[in-house]
Amino acid sequence: MRIQQSSTEEVKQTITTILSDVKSYPTSLNYAVNYCRAALSMSGHELHTQTLYILNNITHWRHPEAKNIRMVLKNFKA
């Protein structure tokens, strides 16, 4: 089974979904919000590095799409 790499567009869409969960900002998304905002203006290796920061900071985030979002971020390679 081959895992498909995520595209820059997919990553930015998932980041937008994270940012849309405003009610979780003060709790589970705390630092991730700033990392997500910065990531929207990045690309390539810089974006890949930022996705690692985002992943590390959304471990306690509960959202209907959280599992899929984590998968997209994990599968992004610059």
C-alpha positions, 0 to 999 in steps of 0.5 A: 500500500502506497501512501500518497503525498499531500500537495501544498494546496491540500496542506493549505486547505487543511490549515484553513480548516484548523484556523476556522475552529475559532472556539478551540483557539484558547484550548487545544489550538493555543500555539498552533494558531500562530504556526498555521497563520505563518504557514499560509505564506510559506512553501517548499521546505519552509512549509514542510518544517512549519507543518511539523510544528503544527502537528506537534501543537494539535495533538489534543485538538478534537474536531470531526476532521482532525484525523484526516487533517493530521494525515494530510500534514504528515504526508506532506514532503517538500 
